[in-house]
Amino acid sequence: MAPRPAAELRLILDSGAVIAVAAGKPLVRGRFEEFRDRCVAVIVPAAVIAEVIRGGPGDATVNRFLKTIDEVSAVTERTARRAGALLAAVDSTATVDALVIAEAALGSRSVVMTGDPKDLRALATGLGNVHVEAV
């Protein structure tokens, strides 16, 4: 994919969002396209891929979709430490959810599209630069 212009707003997708957009669910796909039209950088944390890919032919739709995103973000030590702190703050063990929110917190402004808004909103409490949007 060709490089996109630097965007102040980033769109971070969790597992539920990746599955919904890849499957072409109309409302979710429409919202995703709205962000895309605004030249928003679309990011999928690598941990999310581990949740949605199983290594078989059933992965084809998701694999096609993943080729269209701007970045697969690696789990760095900085992101992992931030995720651990978020987990401690809400007494949770939802590690992948925390990694998604930690990635979002790295940007100046991020929207997280998720199928699990309650848990991700709890993890994002106090993070003014992160908005969680249900899919």
C-alpha positions as CSV (number, residue, x, y, z in Angstrom):
1,M,0.0,0.0,0.0
2,A,1.3,3.5,-0.8
3,P,2.3,5.6,2.2
4,R,-0.5,7.8,3.5
5,P,0.1,11.4,4.7
6,A,0.9,11.7,8.3
7,A,-2.3,11.9,10.3
8,E,-2.9,13.5,13.6
9,L,-5.9,11.1,14.2
10,R,-5.2,7.4,14.3
11,L,-7.7,4.6,14.0
12,I,-6.8,1.5,16.0
13,L,-8.8,-1.7,15.4
14,D,-9.3,-4.4,17.9
15,S,-10.2,-8.0,17.0
16,G,-13.9,-7.5,16.8
17,A,-13.4,-4.5,14.6
18,V,-11.0,-6.3,12.3
19,I,-13.4,-9.2,11.9
20,A,-16.4,-6.9,11.3
21,V,-14.7,-4.7,8.7
22,A,-13.2,-7.7,6.9
23,A,-16.6,-9.4,6.8
24,G,-18.0,-6.2,5.2
25,K,-20.6,-5.6,7.8
26,P,-22.3,-2.5,6.3
27,L,-22.4,-0.1,9.3
28,V,-18.9,-1.0,10.5
29,R,-17.5,-1.0,7.0
30,G,-19.1,2.4,6.4
31,R,-17.7,3.9,9.5
32,F,-14.3,2.5,8.6
33,E,-14.5,4.1,5.2
34,E,-15.4,7.4,6.7
35,F,-12.1,7.3,8.6
36,R,-10.2,6.2,5.6
37,D,-11.7,9.0,3.5
38,R,-10.3,11.5,6.1
39,C,-6.8,10.1,5.5
40,V,-6.7,8.7,9.0
41,A,-3.8,6.3,9.7
42,V,-5.3,2.8,10.3
43,I,-3.4,0.6,12.7
44,V,-3.8,-3.0,13.9
45,P,-1.7,-4.1,16.9
46,A,0.2,-7.3,16.2
47,A,-1.5,-8.9,19.2
48,V,-4.9,-8.5,17.5
49,I,-3.7,-10.5,14.5
50,A,-2.8,-13.4,16.9
51,E,-6.5,-13.3,18.1
52,V,-8.0,-13.3,14.6
53,I,-5.7,-15.5,12.5
54,R,-5.7,-19.3,12.8
55,G,-3.5,-20.3,9.8
56,G,-6.2,-21.8,7.6
57,P,-8.3,-21.0,4.6
58,G,-10.9,-19.3,6.9
59,D,-8.3,-16.5,7.3
60,A,-8.6,-15.3,3.7
61,T,-11.0,-12.4,4.2
62,V,-9.1,-11.1,7.2
63,N,-5.8,-11.4,5.3
64,R,-7.1,-9.5,2.4
65,F,-8.3,-6.7,4.7
66,L,-5.0,-6.6,6.6
67,K,-3.2,-5.8,3.3
68,T,-5.2,-2.5,3.2
69,I,-4.2,-1.1,6.5
70,D,-1.4,1.4,7.1
71,E,0.5,-0.4,9.9
72,V,0.7,-3.4,12.1
73,S,2.1,-2.1,15.3
74,A,4.7,-4.2,17.2
75,V,4.5,-4.7,20.9
76,T,7.4,-2.7,22.2
77,E,8.6,-2.7,25.7
78,R,7.1,0.8,26.1
79,T,3.7,-0.4,24.9
80,A,3.9,-3.5,27.1
81,R,4.7,-1.6,30.2
82,R,1.8,0.9,29.5
83,A,-0.5,-2.0,29.0
84,G,0.5,-3.6,32.2
85,A,-0.1,-0.4,34.1
86,L,-3.6,-0.1,32.5
87,L,-4.4,-3.7,33.5
88,A,-3.4,-2.9,37.1
89,A,-5.5,0.3,37.2
90,V,-8.7,-1.6,36.4
91,D,-7.7,-5.0,37.9
92,S,-8.1,-6.8,34.6
93,T,-6.3,-9.7,32.8
94,A,-7.5,-8.7,29.3
95,T,-3.9,-8.3,28.0
96,V,-4.7,-7.9,24.3
97,D,-7.4,-5.2,25.1
98,A,-4.8,-3.4,27.2
99,L,-2.2,-3.6,24.4
100,V,-4.8,-2.0,22.0
101,I,-5.5,0.9,24.4
102,A,-1.7,1.3,25.1
103,E,-1.1,1.6,21.4
104,A,-3.9,4.1,21.1
105,A,-2.4,6.2,24.0
106,L,0.8,6.6,22.1
107,G,-0.8,8.9,19.5
108,S,-1.8,12.5,19.9
109,R,-5.5,11.4,19.2
110,S,-6.8,7.9,18.6
111,V,-10.1,6.3,18.0
112,V,-10.4,2.6,18.9
113,M,-13.0,0.7,17.0
114,T,-14.0,-2.3,19.1
115,G,-16.6,-5.0,19.6
116,D,-16.0,-4.8,23.4
117,P,-16.5,-1.2,24.3
118,K,-17.2,-1.7,28.0
119,D,-13.8,-3.3,28.7
120,L,-11.8,-1.0,26.5
121,R,-13.5,2.1,27.8
122,A,-12.6,1.0,31.3
123,L,-8.9,0.6,30.2
124,A,-9.0,4.0,28.5
125,T,-10.3,5.8,31.6
126,G,-8.4,9.0,32.1
127,L,-6.8,8.9,28.7
128,G,-8.1,12.1,27.1
129,N,-6.5,11.3,23.7
130,V,-8.3,8.0,23.3
131,H,-11.9,7.6,22.2
132,V,-13.5,4.2,22.2
133,E,-16.1,3.5,19.5
134,A,-18.4,0.4,19.5
135,V,-18.8,-1.5,16.3
